[in-house]
Amino acid sequence: MRKNVLLGVMVLLGVWCLFYVGVKMDMWRLGYEMEDLENQRIALKKKQESLQVRLSELTDPQQIARRAHTQLGLIVPQEGQVVMIALEASPSSVSDERSPARLVQKFSDSLLGRP
């Protein structure tokens, strides 16, 4: 009888030890996972900040103007280079179908959904 009790206590103690070790191992594993995720979060935060800086650089009007000039050769129009065309000009007053005023009128009509 005494051996059975002692054996039962030993089995219970063994099961408890296995359970305890299993829980501890899970805690360590989860701790390492948390550390890895925290490192990923920090790396992603740094990447987001660098992308935000890049976005600010790319949307800066002065940067856009500089790139338009250096890469595309665009320049700011001088006095007298810009010609304003009234959109209300009657199509009948413009005889040539390919004139700039007629093309602007067609484009504006298409945007406004006019026939």
C-alpha positions as CSV (number, residue, x, y, z in Angstrom):
1,M,0.0,0.0,0.0
2,R,2.8,2.4,0.9
3,K,4.6,1.6,-2.4
4,N,1.4,2.5,-4.3
5,V,1.0,5.8,-2.5
6,L,4.7,6.6,-3.0
7,L,4.4,5.6,-6.7
8,G,1.3,7.8,-7.1
9,V,3.1,10.8,-5.5
10,M,6.1,10.3,-7.8
11,V,3.9,10.1,-10.9
12,L,2.0,13.3,-9.8
13,L,5.3,15.0,-9.1
14,G,6.7,13.9,-12.5
15,V,3.6,15.2,-14.3
16,W,3.7,18.5,-12.4
17,C,7.4,18.9,-13.4
18,L,6.7,18.2,-17.0
19,F,3.8,20.7,-17.0
20,Y,6.0,23.3,-15.3
21,V,8.9,22.8,-17.7
22,G,6.4,23.0,-20.7
23,V,4.9,26.2,-19.4
24,K,8.4,27.7,-18.9
25,M,9.5,26.7,-22.4
26,D,6.4,28.3,-23.8
27,M,7.1,31.5,-21.9
28,W,10.6,31.6,-23.3
29,R,9.5,30.9,-26.8
30,L,6.8,33.7,-26.6
31,G,9.4,36.0,-25.1
32,Y,11.7,35.5,-28.1
33,E,8.8,35.9,-30.5
34,M,7.9,39.2,-28.7
35,E,11.4,40.4,-29.1
36,D,11.5,39.5,-32.8
37,L,8.2,41.3,-33.3
38,E,9.4,44.4,-31.5
39,N,12.5,44.5,-33.6
40,Q,10.3,44.2,-36.8
41,R,8.1,47.0,-35.5
42,I,11.1,49.2,-34.9
43,A,12.5,48.4,-38.4
44,L,9.1,49.1,-40.0
45,K,8.8,52.4,-38.1
46,K,12.2,53.5,-39.4
47,K,11.2,52.5,-42.9
48,Q,7.9,54.5,-42.6
49,E,9.8,57.5,-41.4
50,S,12.3,57.3,-44.3
51,L,9.4,56.9,-46.7
52,Q,7.6,59.9,-45.2
53,V,10.8,62.0,-45.7
54,R,11.1,60.8,-49.3
55,L,7.4,61.7,-49.9
56,S,8.0,65.1,-48.5
57,E,11.0,65.5,-50.8
58,L,9.1,64.4,-53.9
59,T,6.1,66.6,-53.2
60,D,8.1,69.7,-52.4
61,P,7.1,72.3,-55.1
62,Q,10.7,73.6,-55.3
63,Q,12.0,70.1,-55.8
64,I,9.3,69.4,-58.5
65,A,10.3,72.7,-60.3
66,R,14.0,71.8,-60.1
67,R,13.4,68.3,-61.5
68,A,11.1,69.6,-64.2
69,H,13.8,72.1,-65.3
70,T,16.8,69.7,-65.1
71,Q,15.2,66.4,-66.3
72,L,12.5,67.6,-68.7
73,G,13.9,71.0,-69.7
74,L,10.8,72.8,-68.7
75,I,11.0,76.6,-67.9
76,V,8.7,79.1,-66.4
77,P,6.8,80.9,-69.2
78,Q,7.9,84.5,-69.8
79,E,5.7,87.5,-70.1
80,G,3.6,87.3,-73.3
81,Q,4.1,83.5,-73.8
82,V,0.9,82.5,-72.2
83,V,-2.2,83.1,-74.4
84,M,-5.6,83.0,-72.7
85,I,-8.5,81.7,-74.7
86,A,-12.0,82.3,-73.7
87,L,-14.0,79.1,-73.4
88,E,-17.2,80.9,-74.2
89,A,-16.1,81.7,-77.7
90,S,-18.8,80.7,-80.1
91,P,-17.8,77.7,-82.3
92,S,-19.2,79.4,-85.4
93,S,-16.7,82.3,-85.1
94,V,-13.9,79.8,-85.4
95,S,-13.7,78.6,-88.9
96,D,-10.7,76.1,-88.8
97,E,-11.6,72.8,-87.1
98,R,-8.0,72.4,-85.9
99,S,-7.5,75.8,-84.4
100,P,-6.4,76.0,-80.8
101,A,-9.6,77.8,-79.8
102,R,-11.8,75.1,-81.4
103,L,-9.7,72.3,-79.8
104,V,-10.0,73.9,-76.4
105,Q,-13.8,74.3,-76.9
106,K,-14.2,70.6,-77.8
107,F,-12.1,69.5,-74.9
108,S,-14.1,71.7,-72.5
109,D,-17.4,70.5,-73.9
110,S,-16.3,66.8,-73.5
111,L,-15.4,67.5,-69.9
112,L,-18.7,69.2,-69.1
113,G,-20.7,66.5,-71.0
114,R,-22.0,68.9,-73.6
115,P,-23.0,67.5,-77.0
